Amino acid sequence: MPAIQLSSAAREAIRDALITYCREELDHDIGRLEAVLMTDFLTEEIAPFYYNQGLYDAQRAIDTRIDSLKDAVFDLEQPKGIL
């Protein structure tokens, strides 16, 4: 499976967020290169866990909706007449 692909704008936003986070929360300045390397690491090694969890959550939501639709169709069943 190919690595998760991000747009240039998304990569830049992540990079900038990492720079800001490190500066404000860790009191440590990192440069653009370090932020790009960290973005690559997060995208390749960490993001797939979140991506897969999103797929599992979506599948569970779909299954719930399908069950609801099955119930709605079952509710349409007409009572059987007496023979």
MMTF fields as JSON, N, C-alpha, C and O atoms, coordinates in Angstrom:
{
  "mmtfVersion": "1.0.0",
  "mmtfProducer": "UNKNOWN",
  "numBonds": 331,
  "numAtoms": 332,
  "numGroups": 83,
  "numChains": 1,
  "numModels": 1,
  "chainsPerModel": [1],
  "groupsPerChain": [83],
  "chainIdList": ["A"],
  "bondAtomList": [4, 2, 8, 6, 12, 10, 16, 14, 20, 18, 24, 22, 28, 26, 32, 30, 36, 34, 40, 38, 44, 42, 48, 46, 52, 50, 56, 54, 60, 58, 64, 62, 68, 66, 72, 70, 76, 74, 80, 78, 84, 82, 88, 86, 92, 90, 96, 94, 100, 98, 104, 102, 108, 106, 112, 110, 116, 114, 120, 118, 124, 122, 128, 126, 132, 130, 136, 134, 140, 138, 144, 142, 148, 146, 152, 150, 156, 154, 160, 158, 164, 162, 168, 166, 172, 170, 176, 174, 180, 178, 184, 182, 188, 186, 192, 190, 196, 194, 200, 198, 204, 202, 208, 206, 212, 210, 216, 214, 220, 218, 224, 222, 228, 226, 232, 230, 236, 234, 240, 238, 244, 242, 248, 246, 252, 250, 256, 254, 260, 258, 264, 262, 268, 266, 272, 270, 276, 274, 280, 278, 284, 282, 288, 286, 292, 290, 296, 294, 300, 298, 304, 302, 308, 306, 312, 310, 316, 314, 320, 318, 324, 322, 328, 326],
  "bondOrderList": [1, 1, 1, 1, 1, 1, 1, 1, 1, 1, 1, 1, 1, 1, 1, 1, 1, 1, 1, 1, 1, 1, 1, 1, 1, 1, 1, 1, 1, 1, 1, 1, 1, 1, 1, 1, 1, 1, 1, 1, 1, 1, 1, 1, 1, 1, 1, 1, 1, 1, 1, 1, 1, 1, 1, 1, 1, 1, 1, 1, 1, 1, 1, 1, 1, 1, 1, 1, 1, 1, 1, 1, 1, 1, 1, 1, 1, 1, 1, 1, 1, 1],
  "groupList": [{"groupName": "MET", "atomNameList": ["N", "CA", "C", "O"], "elementList": ["N", "C", "C", "O"], "formalChargeList": [0, 0, 0, 0], "bondAtomList": [1, 0, 2, 1, 3, 2], "bondOrderList": [1, 1, 2], "singleLetterCode": "M", "chemCompType": "L-PEPTIDE LINKING"}, {"groupName": "PRO", "atomNameList": ["N", "CA", "C", "O"], "elementList": ["N", "C", "C", "O"], "formalChargeList": [0, 0, 0, 0], "bondAtomList": [1, 0, 2, 1, 3, 2], "bondOrderList": [1, 1, 2], "singleLetterCode": "P", "chemCompType": "L-PEPTIDE LINKING"}, {"groupName": "ALA", "atomNameList": ["N", "CA", "C", "O"], "elementList": ["N", "C", "C", "O"], "formalChargeList": [0, 0, 0, 0], "bondAtomList": [1, 0, 2, 1, 3, 2], "bondOrderList": [1, 1, 2], "singleLetterCode": "A", "chemCompType": "L-PEPTIDE LINKING"}, {"groupName": "ILE", "atomNameList": ["N", "CA", "C", "O"], "elementList": ["N", "C", "C", "O"], "formalChargeList": [0, 0, 0, 0], "bondAtomList": [1, 0, 2, 1, 3, 2], "bondOrderList": [1, 1, 2], "singleLetterCode": "I", "chemCompType": "L-PEPTIDE LINKING"}, {"groupName": "GLN", "atomNameList": ["N", "CA", "C", "O"], "elementList": ["N", "C", "C", "O"], "formalChargeList": [0, 0, 0, 0], "bondAtomList": [1, 0, 2, 1, 3, 2], "bondOrderList": [1, 1, 2], "singleLetterCode": "Q", "chemCompType": "L-PEPTIDE LINKING"}, {"groupName": "LEU", "atomNameList": ["N", "CA", "C", "O"], "elementList": ["N", "C", "C", "O"], "formalChargeList": [0, 0, 0, 0], "bondAtomList": [1, 0, 2, 1, 3, 2], "bondOrderList": [1, 1, 2], "singleLetterCode": "L", "chemCompType": "L-PEPTIDE LINKING"}, {"groupName": "SER", "atomNameList": ["N", "CA", "C", "O"], "elementList": ["N", "C", "C", "O"], "formalChargeList": [0, 0, 0, 0], "bondAtomList": [1, 0, 2, 1, 3, 2], "bondOrderList": [1, 1, 2], "singleLetterCode": "S", "chemCompType": "L-PEPTIDE LINKING"}, {"groupName": "ARG", "atomNameList": ["N", "CA", "C", "O"], "elementList": ["N", "C", "C", "O"], "formalChargeList": [0, 0, 0, 0], "bondAtomList": [1, 0, 2, 1, 3, 2], "bondOrderList": [1, 1, 2], "singleLetterCode": "R", "chemCompType": "L-PEPTIDE LINKING"}, {"groupName": "GLU", "atomNameList": ["N", "CA", "C", "O"], "elementList": ["N", "C", "C", "O"], "formalChargeList": [0, 0, 0, 0], "bondAtomList": [1, 0, 2, 1, 3, 2], "bondOrderList": [1, 1, 2], "singleLetterCode": "E", "chemCompType": "L-PEPTIDE LINKING"}, {"groupName": "ASP", "atomNameList": ["N", "CA", "C", "O"], "elementList": ["N", "C", "C", "O"], "formalChargeList": [0, 0, 0, 0], "bondAtomList": [1, 0, 2, 1, 3, 2], "bondOrderList": [1, 1, 2], "singleLetterCode": "D", "chemCompType": "L-PEPTIDE LINKING"}, {"groupName": "THR", "atomNameList": ["N", "CA", "C", "O"], "elementList": ["N", "C", "C", "O"], "formalChargeList": [0, 0, 0, 0], "bondAtomList": [1, 0, 2, 1, 3, 2], "bondOrderList": [1, 1, 2], "singleLetterCode": "T", "chemCompType": "L-PEPTIDE LINKING"}, {"groupName": "TYR", "atomNameList": ["N", "CA", "C", "O"], "elementList": ["N", "C", "C", "O"], "formalChargeList": [0, 0, 0, 0], "bondAtomList": [1, 0, 2, 1, 3, 2], "bondOrderList": [1, 1, 2], "singleLetterCode": "Y", "chemCompType": "L-PEPTIDE LINKING"}, {"groupName": "CYS", "atomNameList": ["N", "CA", "C", "O"], "elementList": ["N", "C", "C", "O"], "formalChargeList": [0, 0, 0, 0], "bondAtomList": [1, 0, 2, 1, 3, 2], "bondOrderList": [1, 1, 2], "singleLetterCode": "C", "chemCompType": "L-PEPTIDE LINKING"}, {"groupName": "HIS", "atomNameList": ["N", "CA", "C", "O"], "elementList": ["N", "C", "C", "O"], "formalChargeList": [0, 0, 0, 0], "bondAtomList": [1, 0, 2, 1, 3, 2], "bondOrderList": [1, 1, 2], "singleLetterCode": "H", "chemCompType": "L-PEPTIDE LINKING"}, {"groupName": "GLY", "atomNameList": ["N", "CA", "C", "O"], "elementList": ["N", "C", "C", "O"], "formalChargeList": [0, 0, 0, 0], "bondAtomList": [1, 0, 2, 1, 3, 2], "bondOrderList": [1, 1, 2], "singleLetterCode": "G", "chemCompType": "PEPTIDE LINKING"}, {"groupName": "VAL", "atomNameList": ["N", "CA", "C", "O"], "elementList": ["N", "C", "C", "O"], "formalChargeList": [0, 0, 0, 0], "bondAtomList": [1, 0, 2, 1, 3, 2], "bondOrderList": [1, 1, 2], "singleLetterCode": "V", "chemCompType": "L-PEPTIDE LINKING"}, {"groupName": "PHE", "atomNameList": ["N", "CA", "C", "O"], "elementList": ["N", "C", "C", "O"], "formalChargeList": [0, 0, 0, 0], "bondAtomList": [1, 0, 2, 1, 3, 2], "bondOrderList": [1, 1, 2], "singleLetterCode": "F", "chemCompType": "L-PEPTIDE LINKING"}, {"groupName": "ASN", "atomNameList": ["N", "CA", "C", "O"], "elementList": ["N", "C", "C", "O"], "formalChargeList": [0, 0, 0, 0], "bondAtomList": [1, 0, 2, 1, 3, 2], "bondOrderList": [1, 1, 2], "singleLetterCode": "N", "chemCompType": "L-PEPTIDE LINKING"}, {"groupName": "LYS", "atomNameList": ["N", "CA", "C", "O"], "elementList": ["N", "C", "C", "O"], "formalChargeList": [0, 0, 0, 0], "bondAtomList": [1, 0, 2, 1, 3, 2], "bondOrderList": [1, 1, 2], "singleLetterCode": "K", "chemCompType": "L-PEPTIDE LINKING"}],
  "groupTypeList": [0, 1, 2, 3, 4, 5, 6, 6, 2, 2, 7, 8, 2, 3, 7, 9, 2, 5, 3, 10, 11, 12, 7, 8, 8, 5, 9, 13, 9, 3, 14, 7, 5, 8, 2, 15, 5, 0, 10, 9, 16, 5, 10, 8, 8, 3, 2, 1, 16, 11, 11, 17, 4, 14, 5, 11, 9, 2, 4, 7, 2, 3, 9, 10, 7, 3, 9, 6, 5, 18, 9, 2, 15, 16, 9, 5, 8, 4, 1, 18, 14, 3, 5],
  "groupIdList": [1, 2, 3, 4, 5, 6, 7, 8, 9, 10, 11, 12, 13, 14, 15, 16, 17, 18, 19, 20, 21, 22, 23, 24, 25, 26, 27, 28, 29, 30, 31, 32, 33, 34, 35, 36, 37, 38, 39, 40, 41, 42, 43, 44, 45, 46, 47, 48, 49, 50, 51, 52, 53, 54, 55, 56, 57, 58, 59, 60, 61, 62, 63, 64, 65, 66, 67, 68, 69, 70, 71, 72, 73, 74, 75, 76, 77, 78, 79, 80, 81, 82, 83],
  "secStructList": [7, 7, 7, 7, 7, 7, 7, 2, 2, 2, 2, 2, 2, 2, 2, 2, 2, 2, 2, 2, 2, 2, 2, 2, 2, 1, 7, 7, 7, 7, 7, 2, 2, 2, 2, 2, 2, 2, 2, 2, 2, 0, 0, 0, 0, 0, 2, 2, 2, 2, 2, 2, 2, 2, 2, 2, 2, 2, 2, 2, 2, 2, 2, 2, 2, 2, 2, 2, 2, 2, 2, 2, 2, 2, 2, 6, 7, 7, 7, 7, 7, 7, 7],
  "xCoordList": [0.849, 0.0, 0.896, 1.853, 0.605, 1.439, 1.267, 0.248, 2.287, 2.235, 1.09, 0.636, 0.642, -0.419, 0.098, 1.169, -0.671, -0.279, -0.967, -2.183, -0.171, -0.693, -0.42, 0.586, -1.306, -1.078, 0.068, 0.424, 0.628, 1.696, 1.207, 1.933, -0.022, -0.576, -0.705, -0.423, -1.128, -1.259, 0.111, 0.278, 1.086, 2.443, 2.998, 3.622, 2.777, 3.252, 2.547, 3.175, 1.248, 0.498, 1.016, 1.165, 1.286, 1.829, 3.206, 3.504, 4.042, 5.391, 5.316, 6.004, 4.482, 4.369, 3.817, 4.249, 2.866, 2.315, 3.375, 3.418, 4.229, 5.307, 6.3, 6.739, 6.649, 7.569, 6.967, 7.641, 5.701, 5.022, 4.909, 5.168, 4.524, 4.375, 5.692, 5.733, 6.75, 8.052, 8.485, 9.036, 8.236, 8.629, 7.782, 8.319, 6.456, 5.562, 5.417, 5.327, 5.393, 5.14, 6.417, 6.465, 7.431, 8.669, 9.799, 10.887, 9.529, 10.544, 11.827, 12.942, 11.608, 12.717, 12.449, 11.41, 13.367, 13.218, 13.767, 14.879, 12.965, 13.434, 13.324, 12.491, 14.165, 14.153, 13.208, 12.587, 13.118, 12.233, 12.649, 11.794, 13.948, 14.414, 13.99, 13.483, 14.193, 13.795, 12.282, 11.807, 11.546, 10.088, 9.642, 8.704, 10.313, 9.981, 10.299, 9.509, 11.448, 11.813, 10.827, 10.454, 10.405, 9.437, 8.084, 7.399, 7.701, 6.459, 6.508, 5.538, 7.625, 7.777, 7.658, 6.99, 8.311, 8.254, 6.815, 6.33, 6.149, 4.775, 3.858, 3.001, 4.044, 3.212, 3.442, 2.494, 4.682, 5.011, 4.819, 4.419, 5.098, 5.121, 3.93, 3.515, 3.38, 2.326, 0.947, -0.02, 0.86, -0.427, -1.204, -2.43, -0.547, -1.325, -2.186, -3.253, -1.745, -2.555, -3.857, -4.928, -3.753, -4.948, -5.822, -7.05, -5.191, -5.916, -6.727, -7.912, -6.069, -6.751, -7.882, -8.947, -7.66, -8.733, -9.919, -11.069, -9.648, -10.718, -11.498, -12.722, -10.783, -11.467, -12.337, -13.466, -11.815, -12.597, -13.837, -14.925, -13.669, -14.805, -15.845, -17.046, -15.386, -16.305, -17.046, -18.252, -16.344, -16.977, -18.042, -19.124, -17.732, -18.697, -19.931, -21.059, -19.722, -20.841, -21.692, -22.92, -21.044, -21.773, -22.571, -23.736, -21.946, -22.654, -23.88, -24.931, -23.752, -24.875, -25.999, -27.168, -25.653, -26.673, -27.343, -28.557, -26.552, -27.123, -28.083, -29.166, -27.692, -28.592, -29.891, -30.974, -29.77, -30.957, -31.852, -33.075, -31.237, -32.012, -32.691, -33.841, -31.984, -32.589, -33.801, -34.832, -33.667, -34.79, -35.963, -37.114, -35.679, -36.742, -37.47, -38.694, -36.73, -37.356, -38.182, -39.296, -37.657, -38.387, -39.692, -40.713, -39.649, -40.851, -41.937, -43.104, -41.591, -42.563, -43.339, -44.331, -42.885, -43.537, -45.004, -45.322, -45.866, -47.307, -47.652, -47.035, -48.643, -49.058, -49.635, -50.286, -49.394, -49.887, -51.367, -51.83, -52.09, -53.532, -53.773, -52.911, -54.919, -55.276, -55.757, -56.63, -55.174, -55.556, -56.741, -57.194],
  "yCoordList": [-1.171, 0.0, 1.235, 1.301, 2.193, 3.397, 4.218, 4.142, 4.997, 5.87, 6.864, 7.152, 7.37, 8.374, 9.602, 10.122, 10.055, 11.209, 12.461, 12.488, 13.486, 14.76, 15.824, 15.771, 16.775, 17.9, 18.75, 18.666, 19.556, 20.46, 21.392, 21.672, 21.873, 22.778, 22.078, 22.676, 20.819, 20.068, 19.843, 19.999, 19.478, 19.263, 20.542, 20.501, 21.671, 22.954, 23.293, 23.794, 23.021, 23.308, 22.456, 22.946, 21.188, 20.3, 20.779, 20.856, 21.101, 21.603, 22.825, 22.895, 23.79, 25.018, 24.738, 25.347, 23.817, 23.457, 22.832, 23.098, 22.003, 21.386, 22.432, 22.378, 23.369, 24.437, 25.226, 25.499, 25.583, 26.349, 25.537, 26.054, 24.274, 23.42, 23.291, 23.448, 23.01, 22.844, 24.129, 24.088, 25.251, 26.53, 26.863, 27.243, 26.72, 27.152, 26.143, 26.528, 24.872, 23.857, 23.228, 22.842, 23.128, 22.47, 23.459, 23.083, 24.726, 25.773, 25.385, 25.532, 24.877, 24.409, 24.836, 24.506, 25.548, 25.966, 24.897, 24.401, 24.558, 23.654, 24.404, 25.296, 24.031, 24.654, 23.945, 22.939, 24.496, 23.917, 22.489, 21.619, 22.244, 20.901, 19.883, 18.814, 20.206, 19.283, 19.055, 17.938, 20.12, 19.993, 19.146, 18.357, 19.308, 18.489, 17.024, 16.145, 16.755, 15.372, 14.767, 13.6, 15.562, 15.072, 14.835, 13.862, 15.708, 15.528, 14.234, 13.476, 13.985, 12.737, 11.53, 10.553, 11.597, 10.487, 10.249, 9.118, 11.318, 11.185, 10.627, 9.786, 11.096, 10.65, 9.177, 8.439, 8.758, 7.382, 6.376, 5.238, 6.783, 5.82, 5.907, 4.89, 7.076, 7.262, 7.395, 6.79, 8.178, 8.46, 7.198, 7.197, 6.134, 4.944, 4.381, 3.828, 4.51, 4.039, 4.824, 4.252, 6.145, 6.995, 6.778, 6.754, 6.624, 6.372, 5.077, 5.04, 4.025, 2.737, 2.821, 2.241, 3.542, 3.699, 4.416, 4.073, 5.402, 6.094, 5.154, 5.245, 4.243, 3.247, 2.325, 2.015, 1.885, 1.01, 1.734, 1.159, 2.998, 3.786, 3.975, 3.886, 4.234, 4.402, 3.094, 3.108, 1.976, 0.678, 0.403, -0.092, 0.723, 0.526, 1.413, 0.969, 2.658, 3.567, 3.043, 3.099, 2.531, 1.964, 0.75, 0.598, -0.113, -1.311, -0.926, -1.555, 0.097, 0.562, 1.07, 0.77, 1.838, 2.356, 1.231, 1.245, 0.261, -0.872, -1.645, -2.032, -1.872, -2.563, -1.781, -2.363, -0.462, 0.392, 0.283, 0.216, 0.267, 0.112, -1.255, -1.362, -2.287, -3.63, -3.651, -4.237, -3.002, -2.938, -2.186, -2.589, -1.093, -0.303, -1.119, -1.042, -1.897, -2.746, -3.836, -4.124, -4.438, -5.471, -4.914, -5.601, -3.652, -3.016, -2.825, -2.65, -2.854, -2.711, -4.002, -3.999, -5.086, -6.368, -6.277, -5.74, -6.806, -6.803, -8.016, -9.075, -7.845, -9.012, -10.078, -9.765, -11.294, -12.402, -12.614, -12.578, -12.837, -13.102, -14.502, -15.376, -14.693, -16.028, -16.852, -16.43, -18.021, -18.89, -19.728, -20.514],
  "zCoordList": [0.0, 0.0, 0.0, 0.771, -0.836, -0.871, 0.401, 1.087, 0.687, 1.857, 1.708, 0.6, 2.822, 2.801, 2.069, 2.38, 1.101, 0.293, 0.834, 1.023, 1.074, 1.544, 0.501, -0.207, 0.413, -0.493, 0.048, 1.224, -0.823, -0.395, 0.701, 1.655, 0.564, 1.57, 2.923, 3.962, 2.912, 4.16, 4.788, 5.998, 3.97, 4.485, 5.101, 6.161, 4.446, 4.974, 6.284, 7.216, 6.356, 7.584, 8.745, 9.864, 8.471, 9.503, 9.924, 11.115, 8.952, 9.246, 10.143, 11.162, 9.769, 10.548, 11.95, 12.928, 12.034, 13.342, 14.235, 15.436, 13.651, 14.431, 14.93, 16.079, 14.08, 14.475, 15.638, 16.631, 15.501, 16.551, 17.839, 18.925, 17.719, 18.891, 19.647, 20.868, 18.93, 19.582, 20.283, 21.383, 19.65, 20.232, 21.462, 22.503, 21.343, 22.416, 23.548, 24.714, 23.218, 24.238, 24.795, 25.963, 23.974, 24.398, 24.639, 25.076, 24.35, 24.483, 23.736, 24.236, 22.503, 21.676, 20.232, 19.661, 19.671, 18.273, 17.338, 17.516, 16.345, 15.298, 13.978, 13.819, 13.052, 11.742, 10.798, 11.14, 9.605, 8.59, 8.232, 8.069, 8.11, 7.752, 8.802, 8.463, 10.067, 11.128, 11.111, 11.314, 10.869, 10.822, 9.633, 9.749, 8.486, 7.314, 7.585, 7.24, 8.199, 8.522, 9.512, 9.388, 10.497, 11.463, 10.793, 11.108, 9.883, 9.136, 8.334, 8.311, 7.681, 6.924, 7.831, 7.491, 8.997, 9.946, 10.415, 10.41, 10.815, 11.289, 10.204, 10.477, 8.977, 7.865, 7.549, 7.284, 7.578, 7.2, 8.332, 8.087, 9.56, 10.661, 11.604, 12.159, 11.795, 12.781, 12.133, 12.596, 11.075, 10.438, 10.03, 10.135, 9.573, 9.188, 10.317, 10.053, 11.568, 12.685, 12.768, 12.967, 12.613, 12.657, 11.42, 11.513, 10.289, 9.039, 9.157, 8.827, 9.629, 9.77, 10.782, 10.571, 11.885, 12.868, 12.242, 12.518, 11.408, 10.7, 9.8, 9.709, 9.129, 8.295, 9.139, 8.76, 10.286, 11.159, 11.663, 11.707, 12.043, 12.527, 11.424, 11.677, 10.209, 9.079, 8.804, 8.553, 8.848, 8.614, 9.671, 9.355, 10.919, 12.001, 11.779, 11.995, 11.352, 11.076, 9.93, 9.992, 8.88, 7.743, 8.184, 7.816, 8.974, 9.459, 10.281, 10.162, 11.108, 11.92, 11.032, 11.276, 10.003, 9.083, 8.309, 8.108, 7.876, 7.126, 8.023, 7.584, 9.28, 10.206, 10.383, 10.446, 10.461, 10.601, 9.365, 9.482, 8.186, 6.95, 6.886, 6.461, 7.306, 7.322, 8.243, 7.913, 9.412, 10.344, 9.729, 9.895, 9.019, 8.391, 7.334, 7.222, 6.562, 5.547, 6.223, 5.786, 7.27, 7.991, 8.558, 8.576, 9.025, 9.579, 8.52, 8.872, 7.26, 6.181, 5.914, 5.186, 6.501, 6.271, 6.707, 7.768, 5.878, 6.139, 6.988, 6.867, 7.845, 8.637, 7.705, 6.708, 8.037, 7.225, 7.493, 8.633, 6.406, 6.557, 7.069, 6.977, 7.591, 8.078, 6.888, 6.13, 6.747, 5.621, 5.954, 5.122]
}
